Amino acid sequence: MASLKLHCFHHKHSWVLWFDISLFIGTMFLVRNIYFSQFNFIANGLLWSFSTLIVAMLLMKLRGITWRDIGLHKTESFKKSLIATIFIFVFTVISILTFQLLKDSLGLNLSPDHSHQQASSKFGDLSGNWGLFIMILPFIWLQSMLEELLDRGFLINWFEKALSSTWFATATAVLLQALIFGFRHSYDLSERSITVGLIGIAMGVGYVCFGRNLWPLIVAHCMLNTMSMLDRV
């Protein structure tokens, strides 16, 4: 039923989808110019994501598409979802490690990754501070979920339908959302933007290859971000 609705959505409204995508991406980046200094980075980040989520929900309402249609539904098999989660997690880690091993030989002129140095200003001093780690972890998980809803659930489907729903459109949609995902985290060509982009590709491939269920992606993303935060404690 979901695929049928999305198929009809493409044929009836394909010319509108590029407007939707432009509005969505414009909102995604413009809201990042708003920063309330009295709040921490996590609060501002959630504000940005929820603002973009509201735009996505309004567009979905207009097009007759629900979150269930694009993957936020109950899994049919816990075993298959577990396998999908493990595969996505492992594939993502291998992709990142492979890039780290090959980055010097690729000859890319990349900006250095300062994410570890910036972590203190964003989250506070996590070194040895397990109380702070436990306190902010639920918000990190919430942000992980929002990124999967927006970058994989919304963007992949909208790009794919705008590009005619062929296998080439699907591959292009996965790549485009990964480029946006990576750039949004760094705003330059850096180790961080490429690393995050690789995460976007791995999650996008997992989404397409494992029945377009968003839950394995959400769990894998939460695991990755938990590991990243643990590295800072």
TORKOL-4160 file (C-alpha; in steps of 0.2 Angstrom, whole numbers, padded with zeros to 4 digits, m for minus):
233
<pt num="1" X="0000" Y="0000" Z="0000"/>
<pt num="2" X="0014" Y="0012" Z="0005"/>
<pt num="3" X="0023" Y="0009" Z="m0011"/>
<pt num="4" X="0007" Y="0011" Z="m0021"/>
<pt num="5" X="0004" Y="0028" Z="m0013"/>
<pt num="6" X="0021" Y="0034" Z="m0016"/>
<pt num="7" X="0020" Y="0028" Z="m0034"/>
<pt num="8" X="0004" Y="0038" Z="m0037"/>
<pt num="9" X="0011" Y="0053" Z="m0028"/>
<pt num="10" X="0025" Y="0053" Z="m0041"/>
<pt num="11" X="0014" Y="0053" Z="m0056"/>
<pt num="12" X="0002" Y="0066" Z="m0050"/>
<pt num="13" X="0014" Y="0078" Z="m0042"/>
<pt num="14" X="0031" Y="0076" Z="m0049"/>
<pt num="15" X="0033" Y="0094" Z="m0054"/>
<pt num="16" X="0029" Y="0099" Z="m0037"/>
<pt num="17" X="0042" Y="0089" Z="m0028"/>
<pt num="18" X="0057" Y="0100" Z="m0033"/>
<pt num="19" X="0047" Y="0114" Z="m0025"/>
<pt num="20" X="0045" Y="0103" Z="m0009"/>
<pt num="21" X="0064" Y="0099" Z="m0009"/>
<pt num="22" X="0069" Y="0117" Z="m0011"/>
<pt num="23" X="0058" Y="0123" Z="0003"/>
<pt num="24" X="0064" Y="0108" Z="0014"/>
<pt num="25" X="0082" Y="0111" Z="0011"/>
<pt num="26" X="0081" Y="0129" Z="0012"/>
<pt num="27" X="0073" Y="0128" Z="0029"/>
<pt num="28" X="0085" Y="0115" Z="0034"/>
<pt num="29" X="0100" Y="0127" Z="0031"/>
<pt num="30" X="0092" Y="0144" Z="0035"/>
<pt num="31" X="0086" Y="0139" Z="0053"/>
<pt num="32" X="0104" Y="0136" Z="0057"/>
<pt num="33" X="0107" Y="0155" Z="0056"/>
<pt num="34" X="0096" Y="0156" Z="0072"/>
<pt num="35" X="0106" Y="0152" Z="0087"/>
<pt num="36" X="0100" Y="0156" Z="0105"/>
<pt num="37" X="0116" Y="0159" Z="0115"/>
<pt num="38" X="0107" Y="0157" Z="0132"/>
<pt num="39" X="0104" Y="0139" Z="0127"/>
<pt num="40" X="0117" Y="0125" Z="0123"/>
<pt num="41" X="0121" Y="0117" Z="0107"/>
<pt num="42" X="0110" Y="0102" Z="0109"/>
<pt num="43" X="0095" Y="0114" Z="0112"/>
<pt num="44" X="0098" Y="0124" Z="0097"/>
<pt num="45" X="0101" Y="0108" Z="0087"/>
<pt num="46" X="0085" Y="0101" Z="0092"/>
<pt num="47" X="0076" Y="0117" Z="0088"/>
<pt num="48" X="0084" Y="0117" Z="0070"/>
<pt num="49" X="0078" Y="0099" Z="0068"/>
<pt num="50" X="0061" Y="0101" Z="0074"/>
<pt num="51" X="0059" Y="0116" Z="0063"/>
<pt num="52" X="0063" Y="0106" Z="0048"/>
<pt num="53" X="0052" Y="0092" Z="0054"/>
<pt num="54" X="0037" Y="0104" Z="0055"/>
<pt num="55" X="0040" Y="0109" Z="0036"/>
<pt num="56" X="0042" Y="0090" Z="0031"/>
<pt num="57" X="0026" Y="0086" Z="0040"/>
<pt num="58" X="0016" Y="0100" Z="0032"/>
<pt num="59" X="0023" Y="0095" Z="0015"/>
<pt num="60" X="0019" Y="0076" Z="0018"/>
<pt num="61" X="0001" Y="0081" Z="0024"/>
<pt num="62" X="m0001" Y="0091" Z="0008"/>
<pt num="63" X="0004" Y="0076" Z="m0003"/>
<pt num="64" X="m0006" Y="0063" Z="0007"/>
<pt num="65" X="0010" Y="0054" Z="0013"/>
<pt num="66" X="0012" Y="0048" Z="0031"/>
<pt num="67" X="0028" Y="0043" Z="0041"/>
<pt num="68" X="0022" Y="0025" Z="0040"/>
<pt num="69" X="0022" Y="0026" Z="0021"/>
<pt num="70" X="0040" Y="0030" Z="0021"/>
<pt num="71" X="0046" Y="0018" Z="0034"/>
<pt num="72" X="0041" Y="0023" Z="0052"/>
<pt num="73" X="0031" Y="0007" Z="0055"/>
<pt num="74" X="0031" Y="m0009" Z="0065"/>
<pt num="75" X="0043" Y="m0021" Z="0059"/>
<pt num="76" X="0036" Y="m0037" Z="0052"/>
<pt num="77" X="0051" Y="m0048" Z="0059"/>
<pt num="78" X="0062" Y="m0044" Z="0074"/>
<pt num="79" X="0075" Y="m0055" Z="0067"/>
<pt num="80" X="0076" Y="m0047" Z="0050"/>
<pt num="81" X="0077" Y="m0030" Z="0059"/>
<pt num="82" X="0091" Y="m0035" Z="0070"/>
<pt num="83" X="0101" Y="m0042" Z="0055"/>
<pt num="84" X="0097" Y="m0025" Z="0046"/>
<pt num="85" X="0103" Y="m0015" Z="0061"/>
<pt num="86" X="0119" Y="m0025" Z="0063"/>
<pt num="87" X="0123" Y="m0024" Z="0044"/>
<pt num="88" X="0120" Y="m0005" Z="0043"/>
<pt num="89" X="0131" Y="m0002" Z="0059"/>
<pt num="90" X="0145" Y="m0013" Z="0053"/>
<pt num="91" X="0144" Y="m0007" Z="0035"/>
<pt num="92" X="0145" Y="0011" Z="0042"/>
<pt num="93" X="0160" Y="0008" Z="0053"/>
<pt num="94" X="0169" Y="m0001" Z="0039"/>
<pt num="95" X="0166" Y="0013" Z="0027"/>
<pt num="96" X="0173" Y="0026" Z="0040"/>
<pt num="97" X="0188" Y="0015" Z="0044"/>
<pt num="98" X="0192" Y="0012" Z="0026"/>
<pt num="99" X="0191" Y="0031" Z="0023"/>
<pt num="100" X="0203" Y="0034" Z="0038"/>
<pt num="101" X="0215" Y="0021" Z="0031"/>
<pt num="102" X="0215" Y="0028" Z="0013"/>
<pt num="103" X="0213" Y="0047" Z="0015"/>
<pt num="104" X="0231" Y="0051" Z="0015"/>
<pt num="105" X="0234" Y="0041" Z="m0001"/>
<pt num="106" X="0219" Y="0049" Z="m0010"/>
<pt num="107" X="0228" Y="0066" Z="m0011"/>
<pt num="108" X="0213" Y="0076" Z="m0005"/>
<pt num="109" X="0216" Y="0093" Z="0001"/>
<pt num="110" X="0204" Y="0092" Z="0016"/>
<pt num="111" X="0202" Y="0103" Z="0031"/>
<pt num="112" X="0206" Y="0094" Z="0047"/>
<pt num="113" X="0193" Y="0087" Z="0058"/>
<pt num="114" X="0191" Y="0098" Z="0074"/>
<pt num="115" X="0175" Y="0089" Z="0080"/>
<pt num="116" X="0184" Y="0082" Z="0096"/>
<pt num="117" X="0190" Y="0100" Z="0100"/>
<pt num="118" X="0173" Y="0107" Z="0097"/>
<pt num="119" X="0164" Y="0094" Z="0108"/>
<pt num="120" X="0168" Y="0103" Z="0124"/>
<pt num="121" X="0160" Y="0119" Z="0118"/>
<pt num="122" X="0145" Y="0110" Z="0111"/>
<pt num="123" X="0141" Y="0097" Z="0125"/>
<pt num="124" X="0152" Y="0103" Z="0139"/>
<pt num="125" X="0168" Y="0094" Z="0146"/>
<pt num="126" X="0164" Y="0076" Z="0145"/>
<pt num="127" X="0181" Y="0070" Z="0150"/>
<pt num="128" X="0177" Y="0058" Z="0165"/>
<pt num="129" X="0160" Y="0066" Z="0167"/>
<pt num="130" X="0148" Y="0051" Z="0166"/>
<pt num="131" X="0134" Y="0061" Z="0174"/>
<pt num="132" X="0134" Y="0073" Z="0160"/>
<pt num="133" X="0136" Y="0059" Z="0147"/>
<pt num="134" X="0120" Y="0050" Z="0154"/>
<pt num="135" X="0111" Y="0067" Z="0155"/>
<pt num="136" X="0113" Y="0072" Z="0137"/>
<pt num="137" X="0113" Y="0054" Z="0129"/>
<pt num="138" X="0093" Y="0054" Z="0127"/>
<pt num="139" X="0095" Y="0071" Z="0117"/>
<pt num="140" X="0108" Y="0063" Z="0106"/>
<pt num="141" X="0097" Y="0048" Z="0102"/>
<pt num="142" X="0082" Y="0060" Z="0099"/>
<pt num="143" X="0093" Y="0070" Z="0087"/>
<pt num="144" X="0099" Y="0054" Z="0078"/>
<pt num="145" X="0081" Y="0049" Z="0076"/>
<pt num="146" X="0076" Y="0065" Z="0068"/>
<pt num="147" X="0091" Y="0065" Z="0056"/>
<pt num="148" X="0085" Y="0048" Z="0050"/>
<pt num="149" X="0067" Y="0054" Z="0048"/>
<pt num="150" X="0072" Y="0069" Z="0038"/>
<pt num="151" X="0088" Y="0064" Z="0028"/>
<pt num="152" X="0083" Y="0046" Z="0024"/>
<pt num="153" X="0064" Y="0045" Z="0026"/>
<pt num="154" X="0060" Y="0062" Z="0018"/>
<pt num="155" X="0074" Y="0067" Z="0007"/>
<pt num="156" X="0077" Y="0050" Z="m0001"/>
<pt num="157" X="0059" Y="0047" Z="m0006"/>
<pt num="158" X="0057" Y="0065" Z="m0012"/>
<pt num="159" X="0073" Y="0065" Z="m0023"/>
<pt num="160" X="0068" Y="0048" Z="m0029"/>
<pt num="161" X="0051" Y="0052" Z="m0035"/>
<pt num="162" X="0057" Y="0069" Z="m0042"/>
<pt num="163" X="0069" Y="0059" Z="m0053"/>
<pt num="164" X="0056" Y="0046" Z="m0060"/>
<pt num="165" X="0058" Y="0032" Z="m0047"/>
<pt num="166" X="0071" Y="0022" Z="m0058"/>
<pt num="167" X="0086" Y="0012" Z="m0050"/>
<pt num="168" X="0096" Y="0027" Z="m0056"/>
<pt num="169" X="0085" Y="0039" Z="m0047"/>
<pt num="170" X="0086" Y="0028" Z="m0031"/>
<pt num="171" X="0105" Y="0028" Z="m0032"/>
<pt num="172" X="0106" Y="0047" Z="m0035"/>
<pt num="173" X="0094" Y="0050" Z="m0021"/>
<pt num="174" X="0105" Y="0041" Z="m0009"/>
<pt num="175" X="0120" Y="0050" Z="m0015"/>
<pt num="176" X="0112" Y="0068" Z="m0014"/>
<pt num="177" X="0105" Y="0066" Z="0003"/>
<pt num="178" X="0122" Y="0060" Z="0009"/>
<pt num="179" X="0130" Y="0075" Z="0001"/>
<pt num="180" X="0118" Y="0086" Z="0010"/>
<pt num="181" X="0120" Y="0077" Z="0026"/>
<pt num="182" X="0139" Y="0078" Z="0026"/>
<pt num="183" X="0140" Y="0096" Z="0021"/>
<pt num="184" X="0127" Y="0101" Z="0034"/>
<pt num="185" X="0138" Y="0095" Z="0048"/>
<pt num="186" X="0154" Y="0104" Z="0042"/>
<pt num="187" X="0150" Y="0117" Z="0028"/>
<pt num="188" X="0166" Y="0113" Z="0020"/>
<pt num="189" X="0176" Y="0099" Z="0012"/>
<pt num="190" X="0184" Y="0091" Z="0027"/>
<pt num="191" X="0187" Y="0074" Z="0035"/>
<pt num="192" X="0171" Y="0077" Z="0045"/>
<pt num="193" X="0160" Y="0081" Z="0030"/>
<pt num="194" X="0166" Y="0066" Z="0021"/>
<pt num="195" X="0165" Y="0055" Z="0036"/>
<pt num="196" X="0147" Y="0060" Z="0040"/>
<pt num="197" X="0143" Y="0059" Z="0021"/>
<pt num="198" X="0149" Y="0041" Z="0022"/>
<pt num="199" X="0137" Y="0038" Z="0036"/>
<pt num="200" X="0123" Y="0045" Z="0025"/>
<pt num="201" X="0127" Y="0033" Z="0011"/>
<pt num="202" X="0128" Y="0018" Z="0023"/>
<pt num="203" X="0111" Y="0023" Z="0031"/>
<pt num="204" X="0104" Y="0026" Z="0014"/>
<pt num="205" X="0109" Y="0010" Z="0006"/>
<pt num="206" X="0103" Y="0001" Z="0022"/>
<pt num="207" X="0086" Y="0010" Z="0020"/>
<pt num="208" X="0084" Y="0005" Z="0002"/>
<pt num="209" X="0091" Y="m0013" Z="0004"/>
<pt num="210" X="0081" Y="m0018" Z="0020"/>
<pt num="211" X="0063" Y="m0014" Z="0015"/>
<pt num="212" X="0063" Y="0005" Z="0019"/>
<pt num="213" X="0060" Y="0002" Z="0037"/>
<pt num="214" X="0067" Y="0017" Z="0047"/>
<pt num="215" X="0069" Y="0008" Z="0064"/>
<pt num="216" X="0085" Y="m0001" Z="0060"/>
<pt num="217" X="0093" Y="0015" Z="0054"/>
<pt num="218" X="0088" Y="0024" Z="0069"/>
<pt num="219" X="0095" Y="0011" Z="0081"/>
<pt num="220" X="0111" Y="0010" Z="0071"/>
<pt num="221" X="0113" Y="0029" Z="0071"/>
<pt num="222" X="0110" Y="0029" Z="0090"/>
<pt num="223" X="0123" Y="0016" Z="0092"/>
<pt num="224" X="0136" Y="0026" Z="0082"/>
<pt num="225" X="0133" Y="0042" Z="0091"/>
<pt num="226" X="0134" Y="0033" Z="0108"/>
<pt num="227" X="0151" Y="0027" Z="0103"/>
<pt num="228" X="0156" Y="0044" Z="0097"/>
<pt num="229" X="0151" Y="0052" Z="0113"/>
<pt num="230" X="0159" Y="0038" Z="0123"/>
<pt num="231" X="0175" Y="0042" Z="0115"/>
<pt num="232" X="0174" Y="0059" Z="0122"/>
<pt num="233" X="0171" Y="0054" Z="0140"/>
